[in-house]
Amino acid sequence: MTDSASTKDILRMVSTGAASSRADLVRELGLAASTVSLRVQELVAAGLLTESGEGASRGGRRPRLLRVRQPDDVCVAADLGSHHGRMGAVGLDGTVRDVDDHQHDLTAGPEPAVEWLVERLGAVAQRQRAAGRAVAGAGVAFPGPVDADGRVQTPSRMPGWHRYPLAEVLSQRLGMPVTVDNDATLMATGEHLAARRHLDHLVVVKVGRGIGCGVISAGRPYRGANGAAGDISHVRVDAAQERPCSCGNIGCLETVASGAALQRELALQGPAVDGTSDLLRLVADGDPYATTLVRTAGRHIGTVLSVVVNFFNPQAVVLGGALAVAEPLVAAVRGVLYERCLPMATAGLEITTTATGRDAGLLGAGLTVLRRALPHASVD
């Protein structure tokens, strides 16, 4: 067994509770006591393990107890929509602190957005440092395709953003590592790490002003070759007919099932609404036209997801975003999936809403950065 392997095994066994003392490690790993002592001393000196207290004696002196030292590091994070942002700080244990919502129009271009993000995220970082916490970096969930280097790629409805190196620019301005990824991918990551780690195959759909989909495959986020995996928003559906879409195509799902599309439709034939919250209020109040629109949108989304479920065979389909609180939409998605998917694909399939709620994107952005900065640590 190599030195690096024994070090990793020691951290793994202590973090999972399989070993709590040097004697336990000697017995479980089959290493010499001198080797275990040397590795433990190195890990304690590196700040990765603590050794204190006394455990139960098995004859002889009581052993000192080993524990993985959980750093008090945090990551500042932003979950962006086209017209708003949710900011906060995320801890390694999944705690979300100092959360606030702000309005900003990303369609105004990258330069004003960068100034806004630097100001807001910088303020969160300053408050966390004042509270005695180290800031390991920043994570940003962006509402559009993002490549592996953190460059925005061909986002709909947002002129001036194509190939903008958002991660690089923010890293230079904030003076810390920055990770930028698609908002739906990071929502799926947050939901998986914080609430559904027992699932290896997961589809998380973000339904708000737009529609996005994040995929967890074999326990890891799946982004595809160019970061476009899961973009169901621009799949063509019959109900959309020839409606023009912001992507330049016609008949996309987004044109009949997104929050923006529902608001436009409601303004034409029903009461005027000012944003998604007004639409949801009408649904909660039982407005027949608003309820019908939301239910029909759910059927359109379910139709597209039925292909995803039959192809990918996930263990769960999880709905998040602002419109996921509308029960008629969720029920419609569920009904179409059971109606159109193969029985084998829906056997044991969980169709539900996010357990992490509005913080899913923040958790995904923050925990992604923390796991890269602290690769020895585990998210509980």
C-alpha positions as a Python dict, from the first residue, in 0.01 Angstrom:
ca = {
    (1, 'M'): (0, 0, 0),
    (2, 'T'): (143, 338, -100),
    (3, 'D'): (180, 631, 137),
    (4, 'S'): (-95, 827, -41),
    (5, 'A'): (-326, 527, -35),
    (6, 'S'): (-274, 469, 338),
    (7, 'T'): (-338, 838, 408),
    (8, 'K'): (-662, 833, 210),
    (9, 'D'): (-769, 509, 378),
    (10, 'I'): (-704, 654, 723),
    (11, 'L'): (-915, 963, 646),
    (12, 'R'): (-1191, 749, 497),
    (13, 'M'): (-1206, 509, 790),
    (14, 'V'): (-1204, 782, 1054),
    (15, 'S'): (-1464, 993, 870),
    (16, 'T'): (-1701, 695, 830),
    (17, 'G'): (-1655, 576, 1189),
    (18, 'A'): (-1492, 248, 1087),
    (19, 'A'): (-1191, 340, 1304),
    (20, 'S'): (-1161, 579, 1596),
    (21, 'S'): (-807, 520, 1723),
    (22, 'R'): (-460, 430, 1603),
    (23, 'A'): (-511, 74, 1730),
    (24, 'D'): (-829, 45, 1521),
    (25, 'L'): (-637, 158, 1213),
    (26, 'V'): (-356, -91, 1270),
    (27, 'R'): (-611, -372, 1302),
    (28, 'E'): (-833, -269, 1008),
    (29, 'L'): (-561, -167, 759),
    (30, 'G'): (-304, -432, 844),
    (31, 'L'): (-27, -172, 860),
    (32, 'A'): (260, -156, 1107),
    (33, 'A'): (188, 50, 1419),
    (34, 'S'): (486, 275, 1336),
    (35, 'T'): (344, 344, 987),
    (36, 'V'): (1, 429, 1125),
    (37, 'S'): (151, 657, 1391),
    (38, 'L'): (358, 842, 1130),
    (39, 'R'): (59, 891, 898),
    (40, 'V'): (-166, 1005, 1184),
    (41, 'Q'): (94, 1255, 1302),
    (42, 'E'): (122, 1395, 948),
    (43, 'L'): (-257, 1430, 919),
    (44, 'V'): (-284, 1598, 1259),
    (45, 'A'): (-4, 1839, 1165),
    (46, 'A'): (-183, 1915, 837),
    (47, 'G'): (-499, 2000, 1027),
    (48, 'L'): (-698, 1713, 877),
    (49, 'L'): (-734, 1502, 1193),
    (50, 'T'): (-766, 1576, 1564),
    (51, 'E'): (-667, 1338, 1840),
    (52, 'S'): (-810, 1396, 2185),
    (53, 'G'): (-1012, 1242, 2467),
    (54, 'E'): (-1009, 877, 2559),
    (55, 'G'): (-1189, 578, 2413),
    (56, 'A'): (-1282, 246, 2569),
    (57, 'S'): (-990, 29, 2677),
    (58, 'R'): (-947, -321, 2535),
    (59, 'G'): (-688, -403, 2792),
    (60, 'G'): (-413, -158, 2867),
    (61, 'R'): (-406, 217, 2827),
    (62, 'R'): (-716, 394, 2694),
    (63, 'P'): (-668, 500, 2329),
    (64, 'R'): (-696, 863, 2223),
    (65, 'L'): (-988, 925, 1985),
    (66, 'L'): (-936, 1032, 1626),
    (67, 'R'): (-1176, 1262, 1444),
    (68, 'V'): (-1175, 1427, 1103),
    (69, 'R'): (-1138, 1800, 1153),
    (70, 'Q'): (-1422, 1971, 970),
    (71, 'P'): (-1290, 2306, 849),
    (72, 'D'): (-1499, 2611, 922),
    (73, 'D'): (-1444, 2726, 566),
    (74, 'V'): (-1732, 2863, 365),
    (75, 'C'): (-1790, 2946, 1),
    (76, 'V'): (-1977, 3256, -109),
    (77, 'A'): (-2234, 3167, -373),
    (78, 'A'): (-2478, 3324, -616),
    (79, 'D'): (-2775, 3156, -783),
    (80, 'L'): (-2869, 3377, -1077),
    (81, 'G'): (-3184, 3416, -1280),
    (82, 'S'): (-3222, 3644, -1578),
    (83, 'H'): (-3362, 3921, -1356),
    (84, 'H'): (-3257, 3833, -1001),
    (85, 'G'): (-2991, 3674, -785),
    (86, 'R'): (-2987, 3486, -455),
    (87, 'M'): (-2662, 3530, -258),
    (88, 'G'): (-2528, 3359, 50),
    (89, 'A'): (-2249, 3161, 214),
    (90, 'V'): (-2239, 2781, 216),
    (91, 'G'): (-2059, 2565, 471),
    (92, 'L'): (-1918, 2218, 417),
    (93, 'D'): (-2197, 2069, 628),
    (94, 'G'): (-2460, 2217, 397),
    (95, 'T'): (-2543, 2512, 619),
    (96, 'V'): (-2653, 2820, 422),
    (97, 'R'): (-2589, 3154, 591),
    (98, 'D'): (-2636, 3522, 522),
    (99, 'V'): (-2888, 3466, 241),
    (100, 'D'): (-3044, 3757, 58),
    (101, 'D'): (-3228, 3814, -271),
    (102, 'H'): (-3144, 4097, -508),
    (103, 'Q'): (-3284, 4225, -835),
    (104, 'H'): (-3061, 4263, -1140),
    (105, 'D'): (-3119, 4239, -1515),
    (106, 'L'): (-2855, 4013, -1672),
    (107, 'T'): (-2980, 4109, -2018),
    (108, 'A'): (-2808, 4447, -1967),
    (109, 'G'): (-2478, 4271, -2040),
    (110, 'P'): (-2180, 4119, -1856),
    (111, 'E'): (-1999, 4435, -1740),
    (112, 'P'): (-2274, 4570, -1510),
    (113, 'A'): (-2344, 4215, -1391),
    (114, 'V'): (-1980, 4169, -1290),
    (115, 'E'): (-1983, 4496, -1093),
    (116, 'W'): (-2302, 4387, -918),
    (117, 'L'): (-2168, 4039, -838),
    (118, 'V'): (-1834, 4171, -710),
    (119, 'E'): (-2013, 4414, -481),
    (120, 'R'): (-2265, 4162, -345),
    (121, 'L'): (-2038, 3859, -316),
    (122, 'G'): (-1756, 4073, -178),
    (123, 'A'): (-1987, 4200, 96),
    (124, 'V'): (-2090, 3843, 188),
    (125, 'A'): (-1724, 3737, 198),
    (126, 'Q'): (-1634, 4032, 420),
    (127, 'R'): (-1909, 3947, 668),
    (128, 'Q'): (-1802, 3583, 681),
    (129, 'R'): (-1440, 3674, 747),
    (130, 'A'): (-1552, 3914, 1020),
    (131, 'A'): (-1732, 3619, 1180),
    (132, 'G'): (-1405, 3424, 1186),
    (133, 'R'): (-1465, 3199, 885),
    (134, 'A'): (-1222, 3147, 600),
    (135, 'V'): (-1365, 3195, 250),
    (136, 'A'): (-1246, 2917, 19),
    (137, 'G'): (-1384, 3067, -302),
    (138, 'A'): (-1699, 3166, -488),
    (139, 'G'): (-1952, 2966, -689),
    (140, 'V'): (-2197, 3108, -942),
    (141, 'A'): (-2500, 2933, -1092),
    (142, 'F'): (-2564, 3099, -1429),
    (143, 'P'): (-2891, 3073, -1628),
    (144, 'G'): (-2739, 2950, -1953),
    (145, 'P'): (-2484, 2704, -2094),
    (146, 'V'): (-2134, 2729, -1944),
    (147, 'D'): (-1824, 2545, -2067),
    (148, 'A'): (-1564, 2368, -1854),
    (149, 'D'): (-1356, 2688, -1821),
    (150, 'G'): (-1644, 2895, -1684),
    (151, 'R'): (-1718, 3076, -2011),
    (152, 'V'): (-2082, 3151, -2092),
    (153, 'Q'): (-2195, 2994, -2420),
    (154, 'T'): (-2479, 3122, -2645),
    (155, 'P'): (-2731, 3209, -2372),
    (156, 'S'): (-3084, 3290, -2492),
    (157, 'R'): (-3226, 3636, -2423),
    (158, 'M'): (-2889, 3771, -2301),
    (159, 'P'): (-2697, 3965, -2570),
    (160, 'G'): (-2327, 4027, -2512),
    (161, 'W'): (-2271, 3719, -2297),
    (162, 'H'): (-2153, 3469, -2559),
    (163, 'R'): (-1806, 3333, -2470),
    (164, 'Y'): (-1773, 3577, -2182),
    (165, 'P'): (-1508, 3440, -1937),
    (166, 'L'): (-1717, 3498, -1625),
    (167, 'A'): (-1519, 3268, -1394),
    (168, 'E'): (-1186, 3422, -1491),
    (169, 'V'): (-1307, 3781, -1458),
    (170, 'L'): (-1474, 3724, -1121),
    (171, 'S'): (-1170, 3538, -989),
    (172, 'Q'): (-946, 3833, -1077),
    (173, 'R'): (-1185, 4088, -928),
    (174, 'L'): (-1266, 3895, -609),
    (175, 'G'): (-915, 3759, -552),
    (176, 'M'): (-1030, 3402, -495),
    (177, 'P'): (-1103, 3084, -695),
    (178, 'V'): (-1438, 3106, -875),
    (179, 'T'): (-1644, 2827, -1030),
    (180, 'V'): (-1926, 2908, -1274),
    (181, 'D'): (-2167, 2646, -1404),
    (182, 'N'): (-2519, 2618, -1543),
    (183, 'D'): (-2790, 2694, -1287),
    (184, 'A'): (-2989, 2374, -1344),
    (185, 'T'): (-2673, 2160, -1320),
    (186, 'L'): (-2580, 2323, -989),
    (187, 'M'): (-2938, 2291, -862),
    (188, 'A'): (-2915, 1918, -933),
    (189, 'T'): (-2575, 1904, -761),
    (190, 'G'): (-2706, 2083, -452),
    (191, 'E'): (-3014, 1863, -428),
    (192, 'H'): (-2802, 1551, -471),
    (193, 'L'): (-2526, 1638, -222),
    (194, 'A'): (-2751, 1789, 45),
    (195, 'A'): (-3059, 1566, 29),
    (196, 'R'): (-3031, 1269, -209),
    (197, 'R'): (-2680, 1126, -190),
    (198, 'H'): (-2831, 778, -181),
    (199, 'L'): (-2941, 823, -543),
    (200, 'D'): (-2691, 776, -827),
    (201, 'H'): (-2917, 874, -1119),
    (202, 'L'): (-3123, 1189, -1088),
    (203, 'V'): (-3296, 1445, -1310),
    (204, 'V'): (-3369, 1787, -1157),
    (205, 'V'): (-3586, 2030, -1355),
    (206, 'K'): (-3583, 2402, -1285),
    (207, 'V'): (-3913, 2563, -1383),
    (208, 'G'): (-3917, 2939, -1343),
    (209, 'R'): (-3902, 3222, -1589),
    (210, 'G'): (-3723, 2971, -1814),
    (211, 'I'): (-3685, 2593, -1802),
    (212, 'G'): (-3364, 2401, -1735),
    (213, 'C'): (-3266, 2047, -1645),
    (214, 'G'): (-2969, 1915, -1449),
    (215, 'V'): (-2854, 1554, -1467),
    (216, 'I'): (-2676, 1344, -1205),
    (217, 'S'): (-2533, 1025, -1358),
    (218, 'A'): (-2346, 763, -1155),
    (219, 'G'): (-2339, 1007, -863),
    (220, 'R'): (-2179, 1293, -1059),
    (221, 'P'): (-2311, 1594, -1251),
    (222, 'Y'): (-2329, 1518, -1623),
    (223, 'R'): (-2258, 1819, -1845),
    (224, 'G'): (-2203, 1659, -2185),
    (225, 'A'): (-1933, 1746, -2435),
    (226, 'N'): (-1990, 2122, -2434),
    (227, 'G'): (-2191, 2188, -2117),
    (228, 'A'): (-2528, 2168, -2294),
    (229, 'A'): (-2657, 1845, -2139),
    (230, 'G'): (-3010, 1865, -2004),
    (231, 'D'): (-3123, 2167, -2209),
    (232, 'I'): (-3484, 2056, -2254),
    (233, 'S'): (-3606, 2416, -2287),
    (234, 'H'): (-3545, 2416, -2662),
    (235, 'V'): (-3691, 2078, -2746),
    (236, 'R'): (-3968, 2121, -3002),
    (237, 'V'): (-4323, 2033, -2890),
    (238, 'D'): (-4635, 2010, -3107),
    (239, 'A'): (-4837, 2249, -2891),
    (240, 'A'): (-4590, 2531, -2958),
    (241, 'Q'): (-4654, 2508, -3334),
    (242, 'E'): (-4470, 2794, -3507),
    (243, 'R'): (-4414, 3018, -3205),
    (244, 'P'): (-4076, 3194, -3230),
    (245, 'C'): (-3832, 3124, -2948),
    (246, 'S'): (-3552, 3339, -2808),
    (247, 'C'): (-3302, 3080, -2932),
    (248, 'G'): (-3393, 3166, -3292),
    (249, 'N'): (-3586, 2845, -3353),
    (250, 'I'): (-3962, 2789, -3347),
    (251, 'G'): (-4191, 2566, -3143),
    (252, 'C'): (-3967, 2523, -2835),
    (253, 'L'): (-4097, 2399, -2499),
    (254, 'E'): (-3999, 2733, -2346),
    (255, 'T'): (-4256, 2918, -2559),
    (256, 'V'): (-4552, 2735, -2400),
    (257, 'A'): (-4438, 2612, -2058),
    (258, 'S'): (-4197, 2865, -1901),
    (259, 'G'): (-4303, 3121, -1645),
    (260, 'A'): (-4243, 3400, -1898),
    (261, 'A'): (-4467, 3229, -2154),
    (262, 'L'): (-4747, 3173, -1901),
    (263, 'Q'): (-4736, 3537, -1794),
    (264, 'R'): (-4765, 3650, -2156),
    (265, 'E'): (-5059, 3418, -2216),
    (266, 'L'): (-5235, 3527, -1900),
    (267, 'A'): (-5193, 3894, -1992),
    (268, 'L'): (-5372, 3829, -2323),
    (269, 'Q'): (-5682, 3656, -2189),
    (270, 'G'): (-5686, 3679, -1812),
    (271, 'P'): (-5598, 3913, -1527),
    (272, 'A'): (-5273, 4108, -1557),
    (273, 'V'): (-4985, 3966, -1355),
    (274, 'D'): (-4658, 4123, -1246),
    (275, 'G'): (-4416, 3833, -1228),
    (276, 'T'): (-4424, 3467, -1127),
    (277, 'S'): (-4539, 3543, -771),
    (278, 'D'): (-4862, 3696, -903),
    (279, 'L'): (-4920, 3395, -1125),
    (280, 'L'): (-4871, 3158, -832),
    (281, 'R'): (-5106, 3366, -618),
    (282, 'L'): (-5380, 3329, -879),
    (283, 'V'): (-5325, 2952, -889),
    (284, 'A'): (-5338, 2933, -508),
    (285, 'D'): (-5662, 3133, -514),
    (286, 'G'): (-5814, 2888, -760),
    (287, 'D'): (-5830, 3118, -1063),
    (288, 'P'): (-5955, 2882, -1335),
    (289, 'Y'): (-5761, 3028, -1627),
    (290, 'A'): (-5430, 3052, -1440),
    (291, 'T'): (-5474, 2698, -1304),
    (292, 'T'): (-5546, 2563, -1651),
    (293, 'L'): (-5238, 2734, -1793),
    (294, 'V'): (-5013, 2593, -1523),
    (295, 'R'): (-5159, 2243, -1554),
    (296, 'T'): (-5118, 2249, -1932),
    (297, 'A'): (-4756, 2365, -1892),
    (298, 'G'): (-4698, 2067, -1665),
    (299, 'R'): (-4827, 1834, -1934),
    (300, 'H'): (-4594, 1987, -2193),
    (301, 'I'): (-4297, 1950, -1957),
    (302, 'G'): (-4399, 1594, -1873),
    (303, 'T'): (-4417, 1507, -2243),
    (304, 'V'): (-4054, 1611, -2296),
    (305, 'L'): (-3942, 1448, -1970),
    (306, 'S'): (-4102, 1119, -2070),
    (307, 'V'): (-3837, 1085, -2342),
    (308, 'V'): (-3567, 1170, -2088),
    (309, 'V'): (-3697, 911, -1840),
    (310, 'N'): (-3726, 636, -2100),
    (311, 'F'): (-3377, 713, -2231),
    (312, 'F'): (-3190, 780, -1905),
    (313, 'N'): (-3390, 569, -1655),
    (314, 'P'): (-3329, 789, -1346),
    (315, 'Q'): (-3424, 695, -992),
    (316, 'A'): (-3598, 1029, -939),
    (317, 'V'): (-3735, 1328, -1127),
    (318, 'V'): (-3722, 1632, -901),
    (319, 'L'): (-3895, 1960, -982),
    (320, 'G'): (-3755, 2288, -855),
    (321, 'G'): (-3772, 2657, -934),
    (322, 'A'): (-4047, 2909, -868),
    (323, 'L'): (-4326, 2723, -1050),
    (324, 'A'): (-4257, 2391, -875),
    (325, 'V'): (-4466, 2509, -578),
    (326, 'A'): (-4776, 2495, -804),
    (327, 'E'): (-4932, 2158, -731),
    (328, 'P'): (-5133, 2146, -1057),
    (329, 'L'): (-4806, 2164, -1253),
    (330, 'V'): (-4638, 1892, -1046),
    (331, 'A'): (-4943, 1665, -1068),
    (332, 'A'): (-4959, 1711, -1444),
    (333, 'V'): (-4591, 1621, -1490),
    (334, 'R'): (-4638, 1313, -1272),
    (335, 'G'): (-4947, 1203, -1464),
    (336, 'V'): (-4784, 1233, -1807),
    (337, 'L'): (-4473, 1045, -1696),
    (338, 'Y'): (-4675, 751, -1568),
    (339, 'E'): (-4888, 761, -1881),
    (340, 'R'): (-4609, 779, -2141),
    (341, 'C'): (-4308, 605, -1988),
    (342, 'L'): (-4230, 236, -1997),
    (343, 'P'): (-4338, 48, -1683),
    (344, 'M'): (-3978, -60, -1627),
    (345, 'A'): (-3865, 305, -1637),
    (346, 'T'): (-4124, 419, -1380),
    (347, 'A'): (-4090, 119, -1147),
    (348, 'G'): (-3966, 278, -825),
    (349, 'L'): (-3934, 619, -993),
    (350, 'E'): (-3979, 905, -746),
    (351, 'I'): (-4144, 1217, -890),
    (352, 'T'): (-4129, 1498, -637),
    (353, 'T'): (-4013, 1852, -561),
    (354, 'T'): (-3678, 1969, -425),
    (355, 'A'): (-3606, 1901, -59),
    (356, 'T'): (-3357, 2190, -57),
    (357, 'G'): (-3610, 2438, -197),
    (358, 'R'): (-3483, 2779, -301),
    (359, 'D'): (-3132, 2703, -169),
    (360, 'A'): (-3061, 2416, -411),
    (361, 'G'): (-2861, 2633, -651),
    (362, 'L'): (-2665, 2801, -372),
    (363, 'L'): (-2582, 2462, -220),
    (364, 'G'): (-2469, 2325, -554),
    (365, 'A'): (-2247, 2624, -627),
    (366, 'G'): (-2100, 2637, -277),
    (367, 'L'): (-2042, 2266, -222),
    (368, 'T'): (-1884, 2227, -565),
    (369, 'V'): (-1622, 2489, -476),
    (370, 'L'): (-1564, 2351, -125),
    (371, 'R'): (-1517, 1995, -249),
    (372, 'R'): (-1252, 2118, -493),
    (373, 'A'): (-1078, 2334, -234),
    (374, 'L'): (-1095, 2070, 40),
    (375, 'P'): (-1077, 1736, -140),
    (376, 'H'): (-1012, 1543, 181),
    (377, 'A'): (-1338, 1658, 337),
    (378, 'S'): (-1675, 1490, 304),
    (379, 'V'): (-2014, 1655, 280),
    (380, 'D'): (-2230, 1513, 558),
}
